[in-house]
Amino acid sequence: MDLGFVPSRWTRGIVALLLIASPQAFAQSADEALLADAALRGPAVAAVLDVPRETPAQQVLAMLTLLDLGEQDVAAALWNSSGQADFDDDSCAALAAKFGTARLLQLARQETLAGEGPGAQFAGARAFVDRCLKTASERARDPQRLAKLIADLNDPTNAVRRAARVDLAATGTAGAAAGLEALAQSEDEAERANLMLGLTSLQPEIEPLLLAALADGKGHFRRDAAELAGYLRVESARPWLAAAAAGLSDEPAMVTAAIAALQKMNLPVPTPQEARTLFRNELDRLERGVSPDHRPAAEAYQWWTFDPNGNKYAARELSAADVQVMAIARLTRSLANLPGAADEDRKSFLIYAYQVSQVLGIEPDEELQQFATSLGPEQLGETLEKAVHEDRVAAAIACAKLLGQQANSEAFRASGFQASPLAAAVGHADRELRYVALEAIMKLAPQTTFAGASHVPLALWEFAAGAGAPQAVAASSIAIRGSDWAGQLREKGYDATPTTSGSQTLAVAIESPRLGLMLIDSDIGRPLLREVVFQLRSHYRTRRVPIAVLSSLPNLDQSRRIAERDEWLIAAPRPYEPVAMAEILDQLNKLGSPPGSPEQRTKRAVQALTWIGQLLENGHPYDELLRGASVLEETVYVPELVEPSLRALTIIGTAGSQQTLVDLASQDFQPIELRERAAAAFATSVERFGKQLTAAEVHRQYDRYNASATADEATQQVLGRVLDVIEEKKFHAKNPGDEAPGLRP
């Protein structure tokens, strides 16, 4: 039997109204009651609650300690009563400096763990922590504050200097850069000593800046950087310290500082050869993908450089791959500048210097250009070969351009029957390198054949056919599926071709001069998927074409295993919605660059056709040049390519070229001026090479003339001129049974 008090309906209503009217008051009372009872949970909690909580730092410390003890509800009660919303910016920055990012993020995570809603704990913790970290970051980068801290490092009062060192330690990379710049600008020994003392508390942030100083600094600043690197035991500074200590520096003070630094690191003074070995070991380490600063690899880095002329640092945000290139370039430059550098070292320096220009998007500096132009064709060819071998395409392109500018036939010199590096580059997988190497060979204009000459005609016709929309292949053994994918690709601006077998896919892909991407169904057959991918990657034109293998869910894991071994290939489920197809295309476009912009491809097509015309006119050493002549049958109908195509058709002398000219002259939808030029070109071709039309083609031309009885006079004149050319010379039958037609009616 329940004998407890049962409140009346009126009493319950009053309590409900009070709760609605003042929820904060009741919440505050609940927090106070919780804190009062929490001291009874144990001596540790009681000790925390007994500590004064008058400052923001004391309040946050109490909350974090309670969280460490597992008393989340007590910490939440303290949070609710802390008044953190009223903390000023100075307090927020001080909290970030005192507790650090990790501890504050522990506080922010409590809001996520506790959830949201009316009863949520730690409400606003994430926003508060974000404010603290943001304020601290802004303070650390504030130039005026940094300048004052740097100045205080040389204050006459010891207490001020000590406080400045403590505050500078919390400024991170920004403070390190400001302090080192002040060190570079100072000429006073005592001043620099105080600055260096303050900078010692900024490890590891200072390490990449010290490397920049050792590589690019001069005079006392480089010496001071060596001293700091030794004191802080910066492992990645060893090559520069070793080179200076071995006497490979022309600054005696730097030699002394480097020896002292190595001694602090418990390392012996190396010989010059040992110093070079240290550089090469570091290069090998970086080329194997080890992080430039010996720490675990990150997605992005800040890359620091030092300008000795202005005594200023500069930073760029770069990917891990780009930072690897920059770090290797810095090492190769220093190694190449050492006395007695080997030819291999100078080649590496040139290669990575050009790669740096690509990474930074800048033109090579004058010093680099002078060094490159001082090399002969043999050295440039060897550097080109090394760049291609190491897949440093930007450097290979630069070397190919330089070979073209030198106009020296030595560029074609090869060992034995092997193609020269320049000729081999015309058959490289990278489209840009192929074009630049082709351009260089056209400038050199060889008059006799050479090893690797067969690459040239293939490249000429490839670029001649390069104008137009980018091409794509959609391969599936189920025709309707491949056609659907091709249709979606056409909507995205691709000239897409569906294929239904592996062999057809290979043939279409290799013959597509503007191939931008491929979609291949995992169920493709004749041959199977793995063989198709292998053969595509074996051909230079398709080696780097982005491919998406589209799979059923049971086959997706198998497709992903193929993708793991191919950086230009992705595996994805078959797309059934336009959104899914768009995501796949976006991924493919990120894998590799498309085959150039339409403007660039059209410009290069014009140039390739012009080169073909010049070769046909002036003579050439390319026995296989006529094999690709069928390309002209298409390019002559592209408005931008009409002029060079007509010239080439006039002088190439093939049966297909004459038929193309006759067809062009006979098409009534073409401008009459173009038709007249085609008829004149046909006459010139017949005069030079004889008539090469078949009997059937001649009969068709008579039919065209007879059908033009009601056409305009200009059309009749053009068709008549074509027949005049046909009738002027005796017809030579191509095949047994072909007979010359009679005269037109």
C-alpha positions in Angstrom: 0.0 0.0 0.0 1.4 3.4 -1.1 1.3 5.8 1.8 3.6 8.4 0.1 2.6 12.0 -0.6 0.7 12.4 -3.8 0.7 16.0 -5.1 -2.5 17.4 -6.3 -3.1 18.3 -9.9 -2.9 22.0 -8.9 0.6 21.4 -7.3 1.9 19.6 -10.3 0.7 22.4 -12.6 2.5 25.0 -10.5 5.8 23.0 -10.6 5.5 22.6 -14.3 5.0 26.4 -14.8 8.0 27.1 -12.6 10.1 24.7 -14.7 9.0 26.4 -17.9 9.5 29.9 -16.5 13.1 29.3 -15.2 14.8 26.2 -16.6 18.3 27.8 -16.2 17.7 28.3 -12.5 16.7 24.7 -12.0 19.7 23.5 -14.1 22.0 25.8 -12.0 20.6 24.3 -8.8 21.2 20.8 -10.2 24.8 21.6 -11.0 25.4 23.0 -7.5 23.8 20.0 -5.9 26.0 17.7 -8.1 29.2 19.5 -7.1 28.3 19.4 -3.5 27.7 15.6 -3.6 30.7 14.9 -5.9 33.2 15.6 -3.1 31.9 12.5 -1.4 32.9 10.3 -4.3 36.5 10.1 -3.3 39.5 12.0 -2.1 40.8 12.7 -5.7 37.6 14.4 -6.7 37.4 16.3 -3.5 41.0 17.5 -3.9 40.2 18.8 -7.4 37.1 20.6 -6.2 39.0 22.2 -3.3 41.5 23.8 -5.6 40.7 27.5 -6.3 39.0 28.1 -9.6 39.2 31.8 -10.0 41.1 32.1 -13.3 40.2 30.5 -16.7 43.3 28.4 -16.5 42.3 27.0 -13.1 38.8 26.2 -14.3 40.0 24.4 -17.4 42.6 22.5 -15.5 40.0 21.3 -13.0 37.7 20.1 -15.9 40.5 18.3 -17.6 41.6 16.6 -14.4 38.0 15.4 -13.7 37.8 14.0 -17.2 41.0 12.1 -16.6 39.4 10.7 -13.4 36.4 9.6 -15.4 34.0 12.1 -13.7 32.4 13.5 -16.9 29.2 14.6 -15.2 31.2 16.6 -12.5 33.4 18.2 -15.2 30.2 19.1 -17.1 28.8 20.8 -14.0 32.0 22.8 -13.7 31.8 23.7 -17.4 28.2 25.0 -17.0 29.3 27.3 -14.2 32.6 28.4 -15.7 31.3 31.4 -17.8 33.6 30.5 -20.6 31.6 32.7 -23.0 32.9 35.7 -21.1 36.6 34.8 -21.5 38.5 37.5 -23.5 40.9 36.8 -26.4 43.9 37.1 -24.1 42.5 34.3 -21.9 41.7 32.1 -24.8 45.2 32.5 -26.3 46.7 31.8 -22.9 44.7 28.6 -22.5 45.9 27.3 -25.9 49.5 28.1 -25.0 49.2 26.4 -21.5 47.3 23.3 -22.4 48.1 22.7 -26.0 45.9 21.5 -28.9 45.6 17.9 -27.8 44.3 18.7 -24.3 41.8 21.3 -25.5 40.5 18.9 -28.2 39.8 16.4 -25.4 37.5 19.0 -24.0 35.9 19.7 -27.4 35.2 16.0 -27.9 33.0 15.8 -24.8 30.3 17.8 -26.6 30.3 15.3 -29.4 30.3 12.3 -27.0 27.5 13.8 -24.9 25.3 14.5 -27.9 22.9 17.3 -28.5 19.6 18.3 -27.1 18.1 19.9 -24.0 20.1 17.7 -21.7 23.4 17.8 -23.6 26.6 18.3 -21.6 29.5 20.6 -22.5 27.3 22.7 -24.8 29.5 25.0 -26.9 32.7 23.3 -26.0 33.7 22.8 -29.7 33.1 26.4 -30.5 35.1 27.5 -27.4 38.1 25.3 -28.2 38.0 26.4 -31.8 38.1 30.0 -30.7 41.0 29.4 -28.3 43.1 27.7 -31.0 42.2 30.2 -33.7 43.1 33.1 -31.4 46.4 31.5 -30.4 47.3 30.9 -34.0 46.6 34.5 -35.0 48.6 35.8 -32.0 51.5 33.5 -33.0 51.6 35.0 -36.5 51.0 38.6 -35.4 54.1 40.5 -36.8 54.0 43.2 -34.2 53.9 40.8 -31.3 56.7 38.7 -32.8 58.8 41.7 -33.4 58.4 42.7 -29.7 59.3 39.2 -28.6 62.4 39.2 -30.8 63.4 42.6 -29.5 62.8 41.5 -25.9 65.3 38.6 -26.4 68.0 41.3 -26.2 66.5 43.4 -23.4 69.0 44.5 -20.7 66.8 42.9 -18.0 67.3 39.1 -17.5 63.6 38.6 -16.4 62.3 40.2 -19.6 64.7 38.0 -21.8 63.5 34.9 -19.9 59.8 35.8 -20.4 60.4 36.5 -24.1 62.0 33.1 -24.5 59.0 31.4 -22.8 56.5 33.3 -25.0 58.6 32.7 -28.2 58.5 29.0 -27.6 54.7 29.1 -28.0 54.8 30.9 -31.4 55.9 27.8 -33.4 57.0 28.1 -37.0 56.1 31.8 -37.3 58.4 32.6 -34.3 61.2 30.5 -35.8 61.0 32.3 -39.1 61.0 35.8 -37.4 63.8 34.9 -35.1 66.0 33.5 -37.9 65.4 36.5 -40.1 66.5 38.7 -37.2 69.6 36.5 -36.8 70.4 36.9 -40.5 70.1 40.7 -40.3 72.1 41.2 -37.1 75.8 41.9 -37.1 76.3 42.0 -33.4 77.7 38.8 -31.8 76.0 39.3 -28.4 72.7 40.0 -30.1 72.9 36.9 -32.2 73.8 34.8 -29.2 70.6 35.9 -27.4 68.6 35.2 -30.5 70.1 31.7 -30.9 69.3 31.0 -27.2 65.7 31.9 -27.8 65.5 29.9 -31.0 66.6 26.7 -29.3 63.1 26.2 -27.7 61.4 26.1 -31.1 62.3 22.5 -32.1 61.0 20.7 -34.2 59.4 23.7 -36.0 62.8 25.3 -36.7 64.3 22.3 -38.4 63.1 22.9 -42.0 64.1 26.5 -41.7 67.6 25.6 -40.6 67.9 23.3 -43.7 67.0 26.2 -45.9 69.6 28.4 -44.2 72.3 25.8 -44.6 71.5 25.4 -48.3 70.9 29.0 -49.2 72.4 31.1 -46.4 75.6 33.0 -46.5 78.2 34.4 -44.1 77.6 34.5 -40.4 74.0 33.4 -40.8 74.9 30.1 -42.4 77.5 29.6 -39.6 74.9 30.4 -36.9 72.5 27.9 -38.6 75.2 25.2 -38.5 75.7 25.9 -34.8 72.0 25.7 -34.1 71.7 22.5 -36.1 74.5 20.9 -34.1 73.0 22.0 -30.7 69.6 20.7 -31.6 71.0 17.6 -33.3 69.1 18.1 -36.5 69.7 14.7 -38.3 68.8 15.9 -41.8 71.4 18.7 -41.6 74.3 16.2 -41.6 75.1 16.3 -45.3 75.6 20.1 -45.3 77.5 20.0 -42.0 79.7 17.2 -43.3 80.5 19.0 -46.5 81.6 22.1 -44.7 83.5 20.2 -42.1 85.4 18.3 -44.8 86.8 21.5 -46.1 84.4 21.7 -49.1 83.4 25.2 -48.0 85.4 28.4 -48.8 84.4 30.0 -45.5 86.8 29.1 -42.6 84.3 30.2 -40.0 81.7 27.8 -41.5 84.2 25.0 -41.4 84.9 25.6 -37.7 81.2 25.8 -36.9 80.4 22.6 -38.9 83.1 20.6 -37.1 81.8 21.8 -33.7 78.2 20.9 -34.7 79.2 17.4 -35.7 81.1 16.9 -32.4 77.9 17.9 -30.5 76.1 15.2 -32.5 78.9 12.7 -31.6 79.9 12.4 -35.2 83.5 12.3 -36.6 84.8 14.8 -39.1 84.4 13.2 -42.5 86.6 13.2 -45.6 85.3 14.9 -48.8 84.4 11.6 -50.3 82.5 10.6 -47.1 80.6 14.0 -47.3 79.5 13.3 -50.8 78.4 9.8 -49.8 76.3 11.4 -47.0 74.5 13.5 -49.7 73.9 10.5 -51.9 72.6 8.4 -49.0 70.2 11.2 -48.1 69.1 11.4 -51.8 68.6 7.6 -51.8 66.5 7.9 -48.7 64.3 10.6 -50.2 63.9 8.8 -53.5 62.6 5.7 -51.5 59.8 7.9 -50.2 61.0 8.7 -46.7 59.6 11.9 -45.2 62.0 14.9 -45.8 62.0 15.7 -42.1 62.4 12.1 -40.8 58.8 12.2 -39.4 55.8 10.2 -40.6 54.6 11.4 -44.0 51.7 13.9 -44.1 49.3 14.9 -46.9 50.8 18.4 -47.2 53.8 20.2 -46.0 55.1 23.7 -45.7 58.3 24.1 -47.8 60.6 26.8 -46.6 63.2 28.7 -48.7 65.6 31.4 -47.7 66.5 34.5 -49.8 70.0 35.5 -48.9 69.7 38.9 -50.7 66.7 40.1 -48.7 67.4 37.8 -45.6 63.8 36.7 -45.8 62.0 33.3 -45.5 59.2 32.2 -47.8 56.9 29.2 -47.4 54.7 27.3 -49.8 52.0 24.7 -49.0 52.9 21.6 -51.2 51.9 18.0 -51.4 54.2 15.3 -50.0 55.3 14.3 -53.6 56.2 17.9 -54.5 58.1 18.4 -51.2 60.1 15.3 -52.0 61.0 16.8 -55.4 62.0 20.1 -53.7 64.1 18.3 -51.0 65.9 16.2 -53.6 66.5 19.3 -55.8 68.1 21.1 -52.8 70.4 18.2 -52.2 71.4 17.7 -55.8 72.2 21.4 -56.2 74.5 21.4 -53.1 76.1 18.2 -54.3 76.7 19.5 -57.8 78.3 22.7 -56.4 80.8 20.8 -54.3 84.4 20.8 -55.7 85.0 17.7 -57.9 81.4 17.0 -58.5 80.8 14.0 -60.8 78.9 14.3 -64.2 76.1 12.1 -62.7 75.7 14.7 -59.9 75.4 17.6 -62.4 72.8 15.6 -64.4 70.7 15.1 -61.3 71.0 18.8 -60.4 69.7 19.8 -63.9 66.9 17.3 -63.8 65.5 18.3 -60.4 66.1 22.0 -61.0 63.6 21.8 -63.9 61.2 19.7 -61.8 61.2 22.5 -59.2 60.3 25.0 -61.9 57.3 22.8 -62.7 56.3 22.4 -59.1 56.4 26.1 -58.4 55.0 27.1 -61.8 57.9 29.4 -62.6 60.4 29.8 -65.4 63.9 28.4 -64.8 66.2 31.1 -63.4 69.0 32.5 -65.5 71.7 30.6 -63.7 70.0 27.3 -64.5 69.5 28.3 -68.1 73.2 29.2 -68.5 74.3 25.9 -67.0 72.0 24.0 -69.3 73.0 25.8 -72.5 76.7 25.2 -71.6 76.2 21.4 -72.0 76.8 19.8 -75.3 74.3 17.6 -77.2 75.9 14.4 -75.8 75.6 15.6 -72.2 72.0 16.9 -72.8 71.1 13.6 -74.5 72.4 11.6 -71.5 70.5 13.9 -69.1 67.4 13.4 -71.2 67.8 9.7 -71.0 68.3 9.8 -67.2 65.2 12.1 -66.8 63.1 9.6 -68.8 64.4 6.7 -66.9 63.5 8.4 -63.6 60.1 9.6 -65.0 61.0 13.3 -64.5 58.9 14.5 -67.4 59.4 18.2 -66.9 63.2 17.8 -67.0 63.0 15.6 -70.1 60.9 18.2 -71.9 63.4 20.9 -71.0 66.3 18.8 -72.3 64.5 18.0 -75.5 63.8 21.7 -76.2 67.5 22.5 -75.6 68.6 19.8 -78.0 66.3 21.3 -80.7 67.7 24.8 -80.1 71.3 23.6 -80.5 70.8 22.5 -84.1 73.5 19.8 -83.8 73.3 16.5 -85.6 75.1 14.9 -82.6 71.6 14.8 -81.0 70.9 11.7 -83.1 74.0 9.9 -82.1 73.1 6.5 -80.7 75.1 3.6 -79.3 74.8 0.7 -81.7 71.3 0.1 -83.0 69.6 1.8 -80.1 67.7 5.0 -80.7 69.1 8.2 -79.4 67.5 9.6 -76.3 65.8 12.4 -78.4 64.4 9.9 -81.0 63.2 7.6 -78.2 61.4 10.5 -76.5 59.2 10.8 -79.6 57.7 7.4 -78.5 57.4 8.3 -74.8 54.1 7.7 -73.0 53.8 11.4 -72.1 52.0 13.3 -74.9 53.7 16.6 -74.1 57.2 15.1 -74.2 56.4 13.4 -77.5 55.4 16.7 -79.1 58.4 18.6 -77.8 60.8 15.9 -78.9 59.1 15.8 -82.3 59.4 19.6 -82.6 63.1 19.4 -81.8 63.7 16.8 -84.5 61.8 18.9 -87.0 64.1 21.9 -86.2 67.2 19.7 -86.6 65.8 18.4 -90.0 67.9 15.3 -90.4 68.6 14.4 -94.0 69.5 10.8 -93.5 67.8 8.0 -91.5 68.7 7.3 -87.9 67.9 4.8 -85.2 64.4 5.5 -83.9 63.3 7.4 -87.0 60.2 5.2 -87.2 58.8 7.1 -84.2 58.6 10.4 -86.1 56.0 9.5 -88.8 53.8 7.9 -86.1 54.0 11.1 -84.0 53.4 13.4 -87.0 50.1 11.7 -87.9 49.1 11.4 -84.3 49.3 15.1 -83.7 47.8 15.9 -87.2 44.7 14.0 -86.1 44.6 15.7 -82.7 42.0 18.4 -83.4 38.5 17.8 -82.2 36.7 16.6 -79.0 38.7 14.3 -76.6 38.0 10.7 -77.3 36.8 7.9 -74.9 36.2 4.2 -75.1 33.3 2.5 -73.3 34.0 -1.3 -73.3 31.5 -3.9 -72.2 30.6 -7.4 -73.4 27.0 -6.4 -73.2 26.5 -4.0 -76.1 23.6 -2.1 -74.6 25.6 -1.3 -71.5 28.6 -0.1 -73.4 26.4 2.1 -75.6 24.7 3.6 -72.6 28.1 4.5 -71.1 29.2 6.0 -74.4 26.0 8.0 -74.5 26.7 9.5 -71.1 30.3 10.3 -72.1 29.0 12.1 -75.2 26.9 14.2 -73.0 30.1 15.2 -71.2 31.7 16.3 -74.4 33.7 13.2 -75.3 33.8 11.5 -78.7 33.0 8.1 -77.2 33.1 4.7 -79.0 31.5 1.6 -77.5 33.3 -1.7 -77.9 32.2 -5.3 -77.0 35.4 -7.3 -76.8 38.9 -6.9 -75.5 40.5 -7.1 -78.9 38.2 -4.4 -80.3 38.8 -2.2 -77.2 42.6 -2.5 -77.8 42.4 -1.6 -81.4 40.1 1.4 -80.9 42.1 2.7 -78.0 45.5 2.5 -79.7 44.2 4.2 -82.9 42.6 7.1 -81.0 44.9 10.1 -81.2 42.9 12.1 -78.7 42.1 9.4 -76.1 41.3 11.0 -72.8 39.9 8.1 -70.7 38.5 4.6 -70.9 35.6 2.8 -69.1 36.1 -1.0 -69.1 33.6 -3.5 -67.8 35.1 -6.1 -65.5 33.3 -8.8 -67.5 35.0 -7.9 -70.8 36.2 -10.9 -72.7 38.4 -12.0 -75.7 40.8 -11.3 -74.0 39.9 -11.0 -70.4 40.3 -7.8 -68.3 43.8 -8.4 -67.0 45.2 -9.1 -70.4 43.4 -6.0 -71.8 44.9 -3.8 -69.1 48.3 -5.3 -69.6 48.3 -4.7 -73.4 47.0 -1.1 -72.9 49.9 -0.4 -70.5 52.4 -2.0 -72.9 51.6 0.5 -75.7 53.1 4.0 -75.3 50.0 5.8 -76.5 47.7 4.2 -73.8 50.3 3.7 -71.0 49.0 6.7 -69.1 45.5 6.9 -70.2 43.1 7.0 -67.1 41.0 3.9 -66.9 38.0 3.0 -64.8 37.2 -0.7 -64.4 33.5 -0.8 -63.7 32.5 -4.0 -61.8 29.6 -5.9 -60.4 29.8 -6.0 -56.6 31.1 -9.6 -56.5 34.0 -8.7 -58.8 34.8 -5.3 -57.2 37.6 -6.7 -54.9 39.3 -8.3 -57.8 39.2 -5.0 -59.8 40.6 -3.1 -56.8 43.5 -5.4 -56.7 44.3 -4.5 -60.3 43.9 -0.8 -59.4 46.4 -1.2 -56.5 49.2 -1.9 -59.0 48.3 0.8 -61.5 48.3 4.5 -60.6 46.3 5.5 -63.7 43.5 3.0 -63.0 40.5 3.1 -60.6 38.0 0.4 -59.7 34.3 1.4 -59.1 30.9 -0.2 -59.1 29.0 0.0 -62.3 27.2 3.3 -62.4 23.4 3.3 -62.7 22.8 6.9 -62.1 24.3 10.1 -63.8 25.6 11.2 -60.5 27.7 8.0 -60.1 29.1 8.4 -63.6 30.0 12.0 -62.9 31.9 11.0 -59.8 33.8 8.4 -61.8 34.7 10.9 -64.5 35.8 13.4 -61.8 38.2 10.7 -60.3 39.6 9.9 -63.8 40.3 13.5 -64.6 42.2 13.8 -61.3 44.5 10.9 -62.3 46.0 12.5 -65.3 45.7 15.6 -67.5 43.4 15.4 -70.6 45.0 15.3 -74.0 45.5 19.1 -74.1 42.9 21.9 -74.6 41.0 22.0 -77.9 42.9 25.2 -78.9 46.3 23.6 -78.2 45.4 20.4 -80.0 44.2 22.3 -83.0 47.3 24.4 -83.1 49.5 21.4 -82.9 47.5 19.6 -85.6 48.1 22.6 -87.9 51.9 22.5 -87.1 52.1 18.7 -87.7 50.3 19.0 -91.1 52.7 21.8 -92.0 55.7 19.7 -91.1 54.3 16.8 -93.2 53.9 19.2 -96.1 57.4 20.4 -95.8 58.9 16.9 -95.6 56.9 15.9 -98.7 58.1 18.9 -100.6 61.7 18.9 -99.5 62.5 15.2 -99.1 62.8 13.2 -95.9 64.5 10.1 -94.4 61.2 8.6 -93.1 60.3 5.5 -95.2 57.0 5.0 -93.4 55.7 8.5 -93.7 53.0 7.6 -96.3 51.4 5.0 -94.1 49.4 7.5 -92.2 48.2 9.4 -95.2 44.6 8.4 -94.6 44.5 11.0 -91.8 44.4 13.7 -94.4 41.1 12.3 -95.7 39.6 13.5 -92.4 41.6 16.6 -91.5 40.8 18.3 -94.8 37.2 18.7 -93.5 38.2 20.5 -90.3 38.0 24.2 -91.1 41.1 25.1 -89.1 43.1 22.4 -90.9 42.0 22.9 -94.5 45.0 24.9 -95.7 47.8 22.6 -94.5 45.7 19.5 -95.4 45.2 20.6 -99.0 48.9 21.3 -99.3 49.8 17.8 -98.1 47.1 16.1 -100.2 48.5 17.9 -103.3 52.0 16.5 -102.9 51.6 13.2 -101.1 50.8 11.3 -104.2 48.6 8.4 -102.9 45.4 7.0 -104.5 43.5 8.0 -101.4 44.7 11.6 -101.5 43.5 12.0 -105.2 40.1 10.4 -104.4 39.8 12.7 -101.4 40.5 15.8 -103.5 38.0 14.6 -106.2 35.3 14.0 -103.5 35.9 17.4 -101.9 35.6 19.2 -105.3 32.4 17.3 -106.0 30.5 18.1 -102.8 27.9 20.8 -103.5 27.5 21.7 -99.9 31.2 22.9 -99.7 32.1 26.5 -100.4 32.8 27.0 -104.1 36.2 28.5 -103.4 37.3 25.3 -101.5 36.0 23.1 -104.3 38.0 25.0 -106.8 41.1 24.7 -104.8 40.5 21.0 -104.4 40.1 20.6 -108.2 43.4 22.6 -108.7 45.2 20.4 -106.1 43.9 17.3 -107.9 45.3 18.5 -111.2 48.7 19.2 -109.6 48.7 15.7 -108.0 47.9 14.0 -111.3 50.6 16.0 -113.1 53.2 15.0 -110.5 52.2 11.4 -109.8 49.9 10.3 -112.5 46.3 9.4 -112.3 45.6 6.8 -109.5 41.8 6.6 -109.6 40.2 3.2 -110.2 37.7 2.7 -113.0 34.8 2.7 -110.6 35.9 6.0 -109.1 36.2 7.5 -112.6 32.7 6.2 -113.6 31.3 7.8 -110.4 32.9 11.1 -111.4 31.1 11.0 -114.8 27.9 10.3 -113.0 28.4 13.3 -110.8 29.0 15.5 -113.8 25.9 14.2 -115.6 23.8 14.8 -112.4 24.9 18.4 -112.3 23.0 19.4 -115.4 20.6 21.5 -113.4 23.3 22.8 -111.0 24.8 26.3 -111.0 27.5 27.2 -113.5 30.3 27.3 -110.9 29.5 23.7 -109.9 29.5 22.6 -113.5 32.8 24.3 -114.1 34.5 22.6 -111.1 33.2 19.1 -112.1 34.2 19.8 -115.7 37.7 20.7 -114.6 38.0 17.5 -112.7 37.0 15.5 -115.7 39.3 17.4 -117.9 42.2 16.3 -115.7 41.0 12.7 -115.8 40.6 12.7 -119.6 43.9 14.5 -120.4 46.0 11.4 -119.8 45.5 7.8 -120.5 43.9 5.9 -117.6 46.1 3.3 -116.1 44.1 0.4 -114.8 44.9 -0.6 -111.2 43.4 -4.1 -111.3 42.9 -6.6 -114.0 39.5 -6.1 -115.5 39.4 -2.4 -114.9 38.8 -0.5 -118.1 39.2 3.1 -118.9 35.8 4.7 -119.2 34.6 6.5 -122.3 34.4 10.3 -122.6 31.7 12.1 -120.9 28.4 12.5 -122.8 
